[in-house]
Amino acid sequence: MTNSGPTSRGKLYIVATPIGNLEDISQRAIRILNEVALIAAEDTRHSQKLLSHYQIGTRLLSLHEHNERQRADQLLSKLGNGMDLALISDAGTPLISDPGYALVNLCREAGIDVIPIPGPCAAITALCAAGLPTDKFSFKGFLPVKEMARREALGALKGDSGTCIFYEAPRRIADTVKMLVEELGPHRQLVLAKELTKTFETFKSGDAEQVLAWLLEDPLHQKGEFVLMVGPDLNVNESLPQQALDLLDSLLEVLPLKKAAAITASHYGLKKNELYQLGLQRQGR
């Protein structure tokens, strides 16, 4: 896929690839990967397995955290000369805790079209099946490696009213959950998702103390690729007045949740669905 004309520029396609199951790739992604002149990949040996599976013969070029700035300039030159390129990561959507920001930023500054080809993302895949609130969430990426910085990052979740999503390495997952118990208390709701879309995909949910116990009961529980999700602090809801929360809690003692949410919403002019979701969380404490 090479543009013609003396002033034409190439396009950069940001192509999401499977996070485990090779069937999780779109027809559009396969077509683009076949048509572009070059594919920039985080690990060419890893990505070659995907391309071989779909009989894609496009040439690969490495772009990773250690060579990204140099490669970005090189690829920008190719795009300026009319070549269409694709960027992929080892798994999932590029730039989400993966290389690519420098290249995309340069392309935007240079007026190069950057076109996303949507697909799998481990954070969203985990969140949609976790059973934690999805109306307000934040993605935090990988936690800091150094213990003090990691502890501070987790401690900052005190009072957070949304679901927080992290990636964590298997060698640190037990220590991280232990820190969560220490910083946020044993009853903060967590969900661990590991090996998403793979044969041994597992979701483990419970309070922080229960999830830590599960991790420690079998060394195999600490193996794999992890998405760690921390539920909201149920003692805090920035968008609702405390009087409404108090009324909801009182009504839940004597009425079904749907009725309690409706009465509270009517009394304070709030959204019934928001109160219903909050009630589900508070009943699960």
MIRO-977174 format. One record per residue: residue number from 0; z, x, y negated of N, C-alpha, C in turn; residue in one letter; chain. Coordinates in steps of 0.02 Angstrom, whole numbers, plus 32768, in hexadecimal, padded with zeros to 4 digits. Layout:
     k    n_z    n_x    n_y   ca_z   ca_x   ca_y    c_z    c_x    c_y   r   c
   NUM      Z      X      Y      Z      X      Y      Z      X      Y   a   A
...
This chain:
     k    n_z    n_x    n_y   ca_z   ca_x   ca_y    c_z    c_x    c_y   r   c
     0   8000   802B   803B   8000   8000   8000   8000   802D   7FC2   m   A
     1   7FC5   803C   7FA8   7FBE   8067   7F6E   7F97   8043   7F39   t   A
     2   7FB3   803F   7EFD   7F92   801C   7EC7   7F57   8045   7EAD   n   A
     3   7F24   8023   7E93   7EE9   8044   7E78   7EE9   803E   7E2C   s   A
     4   7EC2   8069   7E0B   7EBE   8067   7DC2   7EE4   80A1   7DA4   g   A
     5   7ECC   80BB   7D6E   7EE9   80F7   7D50   7F2F   80ED   7D34   p   A
     6   7F41   80B1   7D20   7F82   80A7   7D01   7FB2   807F   7D2D   t   A
     7   7F9D   806E   7D6A   7FC8   8046   7D96   8001   8070   7DB1   s   A
     8   8039   8050   7DB9   8074   8070   7DD5   8087   8050   7E16   r   A
     9   80A8   8076   7E40   80BF   805B   7E7F   80FC   802F   7E77   g   A
    10   8110   8010   7EAC   814B   7FE6   7EAE   817E   8004   7EDE   k   A
    11   81BD   7FFD   7ECE   81F2   8012   7EFB   8211   7FD5   7F1B   l   A
    12   820F   7FD2   7F5D   822D   7F9B   7F82   8270   7FB0   7F9F   y   A
    13   82A4   7F89   7F91   82E6   7F96   7FAD   82ED   7F68   7FEA   i   A
    14   82E8   7F86   8025   82E1   7F5E   8062   8321   7F5F   808B   v   A
    15   833E   7F26   8096   8379   7F20   80C1   8364   7F24   810B   a   A
    16   838B   7F48   8132   837D   7F50   8179   83B9   7F39   81A2   t   A
    17   83B2   7F30   81E4   83E9   7F16   820D   8428   7F42   8209   p   A
    18   8462   7F22   8210   84A0   7F48   8212   84B6   7F55   825A   i   A
    19   8491   7F3B   8289   84A1   7F47   82D0   846B   7F2B   82FD   g   A
    20   8463   7EEA   82FB   8431   7EC8   8325   83EC   7ED0   8305   n   A
    21   83BF   7EEF   832A   837C   7EFE   830F   8353   7EBF   8301   l   A
    22   8368   7E86   831B   8344   7E48   830C   8350   7E2F   82C6   e   A
    23   8383   7E4A   82A5   8396   7E32   8262   836D   7E55   822C   d   A
    24   832C   7E4D   822F   8300   7E68   81FC   82CB   7E34   81ED   i   A
    25   82B8   7E2D   81AE   8289   7DF8   819C   8241   7E0E   81A8   s   A
    26   8216   7DDD   81AF   81CE   7DEC   81B6   81B4   7E0E   8178   q   A
    27   81CE   7DFB   813E   81B9   7E1A   8100   81CC   7E64   80FF   r   A
    28   8209   7E74   8116   821F   7EBA   8117   81F2   7EE3   8144   a   A
    29   81E1   7EC9   817E   81B4   7EED   81AC   8170   7EF8   818C   i   A
    30   8156   7EC5   816A   8115   7ECC   814A   8117   7F02   8113   r   A
    31   814B   7F00   80E9   8150   7F31   80B3   8155   7F78   80CF   i   A
    32   817E   7F80   8102   8188   7FC3   811E   8147   7FDD   813E   l   A
    33   811D   7FB1   8155   80DB   7FC5   816F   80AB   7FD7   8137   n   A
    34   80B1   7FB6   80FE   807E   7FBB   80CA   808A   7FF4   8098   e   A
    35   80CA   8006   808C   80D7   8039   8059   80BE   807D   8070   v   A
    36   80B6   80A9   803F   809D   80EC   804F   80D4   811A   806B   a   A
    37   8113   810B   805B   8149   8137   806E   818B   810F   806F   l   A
    38   81B6   8120   809E   81F8   8100   80A3   822D   8135   8098   i   A
    39   8257   812B   8065   8291   8157   805A   82CC   813B   8081   a   A
    40   82E9   8165   80AC   831D   814F   80D9   8359   817D   80D5   a   A
    41   8394   8160   80DE   83D2   8187   80DB   83D3   81BC   8112   e   A
    42   83C2   81A8   814F   83BF   81D6   8188   837E   81C8   81AD   d   A
    43   834E   81F4   81A8   830C   81E7   81C4   830E   81E0   8210   t   A
    44   833A   8205   8231   833E   8200   827A   8359   81BC   828F   r   A
    45   838A   81A4   826B   83A6   8162   827A   8372   812B   826C   h   A
    46   8351   812F   8232   8321   80FB   821F   82E3   80FB   824B   s   A
    47   82D3   8135   8267   8297   8139   8291   829D   810B   82CE   q   A
    48   82DB   8100   82E6   82E5   80D4   831F   82D0   808C   830D   k   A
    49   82E2   8077   82D1   82CE   8034   82BA   8283   802F   82B3   l   A
    50   8265   8061   8292   821D   805F   8288   81F7   8061   82CB   l   A
    51   820F   8089   82F9   81EE   808D   833B   81F3   804A   835F   s   A
    52   822C   8029   8359   8236   7FE8   837A   8202   7FB5   8363   h   A
    53   81F1   7FB8   8322   81C1   7F89   8307   817B   7FA7   82FD   y   A
    54   8171   7FE1   831B   8130   8003   831A   8117   800C   82D2   q   A
    55   8144   8023   82A7   8133   8032   8261   8127   807D   825B   i   A
    56   80EC   8090   8246   80DA   80D6   8245   80DF   80F8   8201   g   A
    57   80FC   80D7   81D0   8101   80F2   818D   812D   8131   818C   t   A
    58   811A   8162   8164   813E   81A1   8161   8182   8197   8140   r   A
    59   81B3   81BB   8159   81F7   81B9   8140   8207   81F8   8117   l   A
    60   8231   81EE   80E4   8249   8226   80BC   8294   821A   80B0   l   A
    61   82BD   824E   80B7   8305   8245   80B1   831B   823C   8068   s   A
    62   834A   820F   805D   836B   8207   801D   83B3   81F5   802C   l   A
    63   83E0   8225   8020   8427   821B   802F   8451   8234   7FF6   h   A
    64   8492   822F   7FFD   84BF   823E   7FC4   84BA   8286   7FAC   e   A
    65   84A3   82B4   7FD7   84A1   82FA   7FC4   845F   830F   7FA3   h   A
    66   842B   82E7   7FAB   83EB   82FA   7F8D   83CE   82C3   7F61   n   A
    67   83F7   8290   7F51   83DC   8254   7F30   83BD   8263   7EEC   e   A
    68   83DD   828B   7EC4   83C2   8299   7E81   837F   82BC   7E85   r   A
    69   837A   82EE   7EB0   833A   8312   7EB8   8304   82E5   7ED3   q   A
    70   8315   82BF   7F07   82E4   8292   7F26   82CF   825B   7EF6   r   A
    71   82FE   8242   7ECE   82EF   820C   7EA0   82B7   8221   7E6F   a   A
    72   82BC   825D   7E55   8288   8276   7E28   8245   827C   7E4C   d   A
    73   8248   8294   7E8A   820B   829C   7EB1   81EA   8259   7EC0   q   A
    74   8212   8228   7ED3   81F7   81E6   7EE4   81DF   81C2   7EA5   l   A
    75   8201   81CD   7E6D   81EA   81AE   7E2F   81A5   81C7   7E1D   l   A
    76   8198   8206   7E29   8155   8221   7E1C   8121   81FF   7E48   s   A
    77   8131   81F5   7E87   8102   81D4   7EB4   80F5   818C   7E9E   k   A
    78   8129   816A   7E89   8121   8125   7E71   80F6   8124   7E32   l   A
    79   8100   8154   7E07   80D8   8158   7DCA   808F   8164   7DD8   g   A
    80   8080   8183   7E12   803B   8190   7E25   801C   8157   7E4E   n   A
    81   8041   811F   7E52   8023   80E3   7E71   8037   80D6   7EB9   g   A
    82   8065   80FD   7ED6   8079   80F3   7F1B   80B1   80BF   7F1F   m   A
    83   80AB   8090   7F4D   80E1   8061   7F5A   8110   8080   7F8E   d   A
    84   8151   807C   7F80   8183   809B   7FAC   81B8   8068   7FBF   l   A
    85   81DA   8076   7FF6   8212   804C   800C   8250   8078   8012   a   A
    86   8289   805A   8003   82C9   807C   800D   82F2   8054   803F   l   A
    87   830A   8077   8073   8336   8058   80A4   8374   8084   80AD   i   A
    88   83A9   8067   80C7   83E4   808E   80D8   83EC   808C   8124   s   A
    89   8422   80AB   813C   842C   80AD   8185   8433   8066   81A1   d   A
    90   8451   803A   817B   845C   7FF5   8192   846C   7FCA   8156   a   A
    91   8452   7F8D   8156   8463   7F5D   8122   843A   7F66   80E3   g   A
    92   8457   7F50   80AB   8434   7F50   806B   8440   7F92   8047   t   A
    93   840B   7FB5   8034   8414   7FF5   8010   843C   7FEC   7FD0   p   A
    94   845C   8022   7FBB   8486   8027   7F7F   84CA   8008   7F86   l   A
    95   84D6   7FDF   7FBA   8518   7FC1   7FC3   8543   7FF4   7FE9   i   A
    96   8567   801E   7FC4   858C   8057   7FDF   855C   8087   8004   s   A
    97   851F   808B   7FEE   84ED   80B8   8009   84C6   80D7   7FCF   d   A
    98   84A0   810C   7FDC   8478   812C   7FA7   8442   80FD   7F8C   p   A
    99   8427   810F   7F52   83EF   80EA   7F36   83F6   80DA   7EED   g   A
   100   8433   80DC   7ED2   843E   80C8   7E8D   8415   80F3   7E5D   y   A
   101   8416   8135   7E68   83F3   8163   7E3A   83A9   8152   7E38   a   A
   102   838C   8145   7E72   8344   8136   7E75   8335   80F4   7E52   l   A
   103   835B   80C0   7E61   834E   807F   7E43   8358   8082   7DF7   v   A
   104   838B   80A5   7DE1   8398   80AA   7D9A   835F   80CE   7D76   n   A
   105   8346   8104   7D94   830D   8128   7D76   82CF   80FB   7D73   l   A
   106   82C4   80D6   7DA9   828A   80AA   7DAA   828E   8074   7D74   c   A
   107   82C8   8057   7D6B   82D0   8024   7D37   82C4   8042   7CF2   r   A
   108   82DE   807D   7CE7   82D4   809E   7CA6   828B   80AF   7C99   e   A
   109   8266   80BD   7CD0   8220   80D1   7CCA   81F1   8096   7CCB   a   A
   110   820B   805A   7CD3   81E1   801F   7CD5   81BF   8013   7D18   g   A
   111   81D9   8032   7D4D   81BE   8027   7D90   81DB   7FE7   7DAD   i   A
   112   81B2   7FBE   7DCB   81CA   7F80   7DEA   81F6   7F91   7E27   d   A
   113   8232   7F75   7E28   825F   7F7C   7E61   8267   7F37   7E81   v   A
   114   8253   7F31   7EBF   824F   7EEF   7EE0   827E   7EED   7F1C   i   A
   115   82B1   7EC2   7F1B   82DF   7EBD   7F53   82C2   7E94   7F8C   p   A
   116   82C9   7EAD   7FC8   82B7   7E87   8005   82F9   7E77   8027   i   A
   117   8313   7E3A   801E   8358   7E2C   8034   835F   7E2A   8080   p   A
   118   839D   7E33   8094   83AC   7E33   80DC   83F5   7E41   80E8   g   A
   119   8406   7E5F   8121   844C   7E67   8134   8474   7E92   8103   p   A
   120   84B4   7E80   80FC   84E5   7EA7   80D7   8528   7E9C   80FB   c   A
   121   8548   7ED2   8110   8584   7ECC   8139   85BB   7EA5   8115   a   A
   122   85C3   7EB1   80D4   85F8   7E8F   80AE   85F0   7E43   80AF   a   A
   123   85B3   7E2C   80A1   85A7   7DE3   809F   85A7   7DC6   80E6   i   A
   124   858C   7DEB   8116   858D   7DD3   815B   85D4   7DC8   8173   t   A
   125   8601   7DF7   8162   8647   7DF0   8176   8668   7DB6   8152   a   A
   126   865E   7DB2   8110   8680   7D80   80E8   866F   7D39   80FE   l   A
   127   8630   7D2D   810E   861C   7CE8   811C   863A   7CCD   815D   c   A
   128   8653   7CF9   8188   8670   7CE3   81C7   86BB   7CF1   81CC   a   A
   129   86D9   7D08   8195   871F   7D1E   8197   8751   7CE6   8192   a   A
   130   873F   7CAF   8172   876F   7C79   8167   879C   7C84   812C   g   A
   131   878A   7CB4   8101   87AE   7CBF   80C2   8787   7C9E   8089   l   A
   132   87A7   7C92   8050   8784   7C71   8019   8746   7C98   8003   p   A
   133   8710   7C73   7FF8   86D0   7C93   7FE4   86BA   7C80   7F9E   t   A
   134   86E1   7C55   7F7C   86CC   7C40   7F3A   86D9   7C76   7F05   d   A
   135   8705   7CA5   7F16   8714   7CDD   7EE9   8724   7D1A   7F14   k   A
   136   86F9   7D4C   7F10   8705   7D88   7F38   86EA   7DC5   7F13   f   A
   137   8702   7E00   7F27   86EA   7E3E   7F09   86DF   7E72   7F40   s   A
   138   86AA   7E99   7F38   869B   7ECE   7F68   86B2   7F10   7F4B   f   A
   139   86DD   7F33   7F6E   86FA   7F71   7F55   86DD   7FB0   7F74   k   A
   140   86B1   7FA8   7FA6   8693   7FE2   7FC6   86C5   8007   7FF2   g   A
   141   86BC   8049   7FF9   86EA   8071   8021   8728   8081   7FF9   f   A
   142   8761   807D   801A   87A0   8090   7FFB   87A2   80DC   7FF2   l   A
   143   87C9   80F4   7FC1   87CE   813D   7FB7   87E8   8160   7FF6   p   A
   144   87D2   819D   8000   87E8   81C4   803A   8830   81DD   8030   v   A
   145   8840   81F4   7FF4   8883   820F   7FE7   88B7   81D7   7FE9   k   A
   146   88EF   81E7   800A   8921   81B4   8018   893C   8193   7FD8   e   A
   147   894D   81BA   7FA6   896B   819E   7F69   893A   816E   7F46   m   A
   148   88FB   8183   7F41   88C8   8159   7F21   88BC   811A   7F49   a   A
   149   88BE   811F   7F8B   88B4   80E4   7FB5   88EE   80B4   7FAC   r   A
   150   892A   80CF   7FAA   8965   80A4   7FA1   8963   8080   7F5D   r   A
   151   894D   80A3   7F2A   8948   8084   7EE7   8913   804C   7EE7   e   A
   152   88DB   8058   7F0A   88A6   8025   7F0D   88BE   7FE6   7F31   a   A
   153   88E5   7FEF   7F65   8900   7FB6   7F8A   8937   7F93   7F62   l   A
   154   8961   7FBA   7F42   8996   7F9D   7F19   897B   7F73   7EE0   g   A
   155   893F   7F84   7EC9   8921   7F5F   7E91   890D   7F18   7EA5   a   A
   156   8910   7F09   7EE6   88FE   7EC6   7EFD   8937   7E94   7EF5   l   A
   157   8971   7EAC   7EE1   89A8   7E7D   7ED3   8992   7E4C   7E9C   k   A
   158   8999   7E0D   7EAA   8987   7DDB   7E78   893D   7DCB   7E75   g   A
   159   8915   7DE9   7EA1   88CC   7DDB   7EA0   88C0   7D96   7EBE   d   A
   160   889A   7D6D   7E9B   8890   7D27   7EB0   884F   7D1C   7ED7   s   A
   161   882D   7D51   7EE9   87EF   7D4B   7F11   87F3   7D74   7F50   g   A
   162   87C2   7D6C   7F7B   87BC   7D95   7FB7   879E   7DD9   7FA4   t   A
   163   87BB   7E0E   7FBE   87A3   7E52   7FB0   8787   7E70   7FF0   c   A
   164   874D   7E8F   7FEA   8729   7EA9   8024   8723   7EF5   801F   i   A
   165   8736   7F18   8055   8732   7F61   8058   870C   7F76   8096   f   A
   166   86EE   7FB1   8093   86D8   7FD4   80CF   870C   8009   80DE   y   A
   167   871A   8015   811E   874A   8048   812F   8735   806C   816F   e   A
   168   8744   80AD   8172   8732   80D6   81AB   8764   80CA   81E4   a   A
   169   874C   80CF   8223   8779   80C2   825B   87B6   80F1   825D   p   A
   170   87AD   812F   8248   87E5   815F   824B   881D   814E   8219   r   A
   171   880E   8123   81E8   8840   8112   81B5   8856   80C9   81B8   r   A
   172   8837   80A0   81E2   8842   8058   81DD   888C   8045   81E9   i   A
   173   88AC   8065   821B   88F2   8053   8229   8920   8068   81EF   a   A
   174   8915   80A4   81D4   893E   80BA   819B   8934   808E   815E   d   A
   175   88F6   8077   8154   88E7   804C   811B   890C   8009   8121   t   A
   176   8909   7FEB   815B   892C   7FAB   8165   8977   7FB4   815F   v   A
   177   8990   7FEC   8177   89D8   7FFB   816F   89EA   7FFF   8125   k   A
   178   89BF   801E   80FD   89CA   8020   80B5   89C9   7FDB   8097   m   A
   179   899D   7FB0   80B0   899A   7F6B   8097   89DC   7F47   80A3   l   A
   180   89F8   7F51   80DD   8A39   7F33   80EC   8A6D   7F4B   80BB   v   A
   181   8A6C   7F8C   80AD   8A9E   7FAA   8081   8A94   7F95   8038   e   A
   182   8A55   7F90   8022   8A47   7F82   7FDC   8A46   7F38   7FCB   e   A
   183   8A2E   7F0E   7FFA   8A25   7EC7   7FEB   8A52   7E9A   8013   l   A
   184   8A78   7EB8   8041   8AA4   7E90   806B   8A84   7E7E   80AD   g   A
   185   8AAD   7E6C   80DF   8A93   7E60   8123   8A6C   7E20   812B   p   A
   186   8A6F   7DF2   80FB   8A52   7DB0   8105   8A10   7DA5   80E0   h   A
   187   89F5   7DD7   80BF   89B3   7DD0   809E   897E   7DC6   80D4   r   A
   188   8954   7D95   80CB   8921   7D85   80FD   88E9   7DB8   80FD   q   A
   189   88D7   7DD0   8139   88A1   7E00   8142   8870   7DE7   8177   l   A
   190   8833   7DFF   8172   8803   7DF7   81A8   87DF   7E3A   81B0   v   A
   191   87DE   7E52   81EE   87B8   7E8E   81FF   8779   7E78   8224   l   A
   192   8740   7E91   820F   8702   7E85   8233   86E8   7EC9   824A   a   A
   193   86DA   7ED0   828A   86C1   7F10   82A3   8684   7F06   82CF   k   A
   194   8658   7F38   82CC   861B   7F38   82F4   85F2   7EF9   82EA   e   A
   195   85E8   7EE6   82AC   85C4   7EA9   829B   857E   7EA9   82B8   l   A
   196   856B   7E72   82D6   852A   7E63   82F5   851E   7E8C   8334   t   A
   197   854E   7EB4   8349   8546   7EDD   8385   8568   7EBC   83C0   k   A
   198   8562   7EDB   83FA   857C   7EBE   8438   85C6   7EAE   8434   t   A
   199   85ED   7EDB   8416   8636   7ED2   8414   864E   7EBC   83CF   f   A
   200   8627   7E92   83AE   863C   7E76   836E   867F   7E53   8376   e   A
   201   86AD   7E62   8347   86F1   7E47   834B   870A   7E34   8306   t   A
   202   8728   7DFA   8300   874D   7DE6   82C4   8796   7DDF   82D7   f   A
   203   87C1   7E01   82B3   8809   7DFA   82BE   8829   7DE4   827D   k   A
   204   8849   7DAA   827E   8867   7D8E   8242   88B1   7D83   824D   s   A
   205   88D6   7D83   8218   891E   7D77   821A   893E   7D95   81DD   g   A
   206   8981   7D96   81DB   89A0   7DB8   81A3   899E   7E03   81B0   d   A
   207   89AE   7E2A   817C   89A5   7E72   817F   89CC   7E91   81B9   a   A
   208   8A08   7E78   81C5   8A32   7E92   81FB   8A12   7E84   823F   e   A
   209   89F5   7E48   8248   89D5   7E37   8288   8997   7E61   8293   q   A
   210   8970   7E6B   825F   8932   7E93   8267   8944   7EDC   8276   v   A
   211   8978   7EF6   8257   898D   7F3B   8266   89A3   7F41   82AE   l   A
   212   89CA   7F11   82C6   89E0   7F12   830C   89A5   7F12   833C   a   A
   213   8972   7EEA   832C   8936   7EE8   8356   8912   7F2B   8357   w   A
   214   890D   7F4B   831E   88EC   7F8C   831B   8911   7FC0   8346   l   A
   215   8953   7FBD   8345   897B   7FF0   8366   8984   7FE4   83B1   l   A
   216   8976   7FA7   83C8   8983   7F98   840E   8950   7FB6   843E   e   A
   217   8916   7FCA   8424   88E2   7FE7   844E   88B7   8016   8423   d   A
   218   88B0   8056   8435   8887   8084   840E   883F   806B   8405   p   A
   219   8826   8044   8434   87E2   802B   842E   87DA   7FFB   83F4   l   A
   220   8811   7FDC   83DF   880F   7FAD   83A6   8800   7FD2   8365   h   A
   221   8809   8014   8364   87FD   803B   8328   87B9   805D   8328   q   A
   222   878F   804C   8358   874C   8069   835C   8719   8039   833D   k   A
   223   86E5   8054   831E   86AE   802B   8305   86A8   802E   82B9   g   A
   224   867A   8007   829F   866E   8001   8257   8695   7FC5   823E   e   A
   225   86BF   7FCF   820B   86EC   7F9B   81F4   86DB   7F80   81AF   f   A
   226   86E2   7F3E   81A9   86E6   7F1D   8168   872C   7EFF   8164   v   A
   227   8752   7F13   8132   8797   7EFB   8128   8797   7ECA   80EF   l   A
   228   87AF   7E8E   80FC   87B2   7E5A   80C9   87FA   7E45   80BD   m   A
   229   880E   7E46   807E   8852   7E35   806A   8851   7DF3   8045   v   A
   230   8875   7DC3   805F   8877   7D81   8041   889B   7D81   7FFE   g   A
   231   8893   7D4D   7FD6   88B2   7D4A   7F94   88FE   7D45   7F98   p   A
   232   891E   7D59   7F63   8966   7D50   7F5D   8973   7D06   7F51   d   A
   233   8991   7CE5   7F81   899A   7C9D   7F7C   89CF   7C88   7F4A   l   A
   234   89F4   7CB9   7F30   8A26   7CAA   7EFD   8A08   7CAB   7EB7   n   A
   235   89C7   7CBB   7EB3   89A7   7CC1   7E71   8966   7C99   7E72   v   A
   236   895B   7C71   7E3F   891B   7C51   7E35   890F   7C4D   7DEA   n   A
   237   88E6   7C7B   7DD1   88DD   7C82   7D89   88BE   7C45   7D68   e   A
   238   8899   7C1F   7D8F   8872   7BE9   7D71   8899   7BA6   7D6E   s   A
   239   88D3   7BA4   7D8F   88F7   7B64   7D93   893C   7B6B   7D73   l   A
   240   8952   7B38   7D4F   8995   7B3A   7D31   89CA   7B37   7D68   p   A
   241   8A02   7B58   7D5C   8A38   7B5B   7D8D   8A51   7B15   7D9E   q   A
   242   8A50   7AE8   7D6C   8A68   7AA3   7D7A   8A3D   7A81   7DAE   q   A
   243   89FB   7A8F   7DAC   89CF   7A71   7DDE   89DD   7A8C   7E23   a   A
   244   89EA   7ACD   7E27   89FB   7AEB   7E68   8A3C   7ACE   7E83   l   A
   245   8A6D   7AC6   7E58   8AAD   7AAA   7E6D   8AA5   7A62   7E86   d   A
   246   8A7C   7A3B   7E62   8A70   79F6   7E78   8A4D   79F4   7EBB   l   A
   247   8A1B   7A1E   7EC2   89F5   7A20   7F01   8A24   7A31   7F3B   l   A
   248   8A4F   7A64   7F32   8A7D   7A77   7F67   8AAD   7A3E   7F78   d   A
   249   8AC4   7A1A   7F45   8AF2   79E2   7F51   8ACF   79AA   7F78   s   A
   250   8A92   799A   7F64   8A6E   7963   7F84   8A5B   7975   7FCC   l   A
   251   8A4F   79B5   7FD9   8A3C   79C9   801D   8A75   79BF   804E   l   A
   252   8AB1   79B9   8035   8AEA   79AD   8062   8AEB   7966   807D   e   A
   253   8AC8   7937   805A   8ACD   78F1   806E   8A88   78D0   8077   v   A
   254   8A52   78F1   8061   8A10   78D3   8064   89DD   7901   8086   l   A
   255   89A8   78E3   80A1   8971   790C   80BB   8952   7936   8082   p   A
   256   8934   796E   8094   8919   799C   8063   88E5   797B   8036   l   A
   257   88B8   7954   8052   8883   7935   802A   88A1   7908   7FF4   k   A
   258   88D4   78E1   8006   88F4   78B4   7FD6   891B   78DB   7FA1   k   A
   259   893F   790F   7FB7   8967   7937   7F89   893A   795A   7F56   a   A
   260   8901   7973   7F6D   88D2   7995   7F40   88B4   7964   7F0D   a   A
   261   88A4   7927   7F25   8887   78F5   7EF9   88B8   78DF   7EC2   a   A
   262   88F6   78D5   7ED4   8928   78C0   7EA3   8934   78F7   7E6F   i   A
   263   893B   7935   7E87   8946   796D   7E59   890B   7977   7E2A   t   A
   264   88CF   7971   7E46   8892   7979   7E1E   888E   7944   7DE7   a   A
   265   889E   7907   7DFA   889B   78CF   7DCA   88D0   78D8   7D93   s   A
   266   890B   78EE   7DA6   8942   78F4   7D77   8936   792A   7D43   h   A
   267   8917   7962   7D58   890D   799B   7D2B   88C5   79A5   7D15   y   A
   268   8898   7977   7D2A   8852   797E   7D16   8831   79BB   7D35   g   A
   269   8840   79CA   7D74   8826   7A05   7D96   87F3   79F0   7DCC   l   A
   270   87D3   7A22   7DE9   87A2   7A15   7E1E   87C6   7A09   7E60   k   A
   271   87B6   79D1   7E7F   87D7   79C0   7EBE   87C8   79F2   7EF5   k   A
   272   8789   7A0A   7EF8   8777   7A38   7F2D   879C   7A7A   7F27   n   A
   273   87A6   7A92   7EE9   87CA   7AD0   7EDF   8812   7ACA   7EF7   e   A
   274   8831   7A91   7EE8   8875   7A85   7EFF   8878   7A7C   7F4B   l   A
   275   8845   7A5E   7F66   8843   7A55   7FB0   8840   7A99   7FD2   y   A
   276   8814   7AC6   7FB9   880F   7B09   7FD6   8850   7B30   7FCE   q   A
   277   886F   7B29   7F94   88AE   7B4B   7F89   88E4   7B30   7FB8   l   A
   278   88E3   7AEE   7FC2   8913   7AD1   7FF0   890B   7AEB   8037   g   A
   279   88CD   7AF4   804D   88C1   7B11   808F   88E1   7B55   8095   l   A
   280   88D9   7B7E   8061   88F6   7BC1   8061   8942   7BBD   8063   q   A
   281   895F   7B92   803A   89A8   7B8F   8035   89C8   7B72   8075   r   A
   282   89A4   7B45   8097   89BD   7B2B   80D6   89BC   7B60   810D   q   A
   283   898E   7B92   8105   8988   7BC5   8138   89B7   7C00   8130   g   A
   284   89E1   7BFE   80FB   8A0E   7C36   80EF   8A42   7C3B   8126   r   A
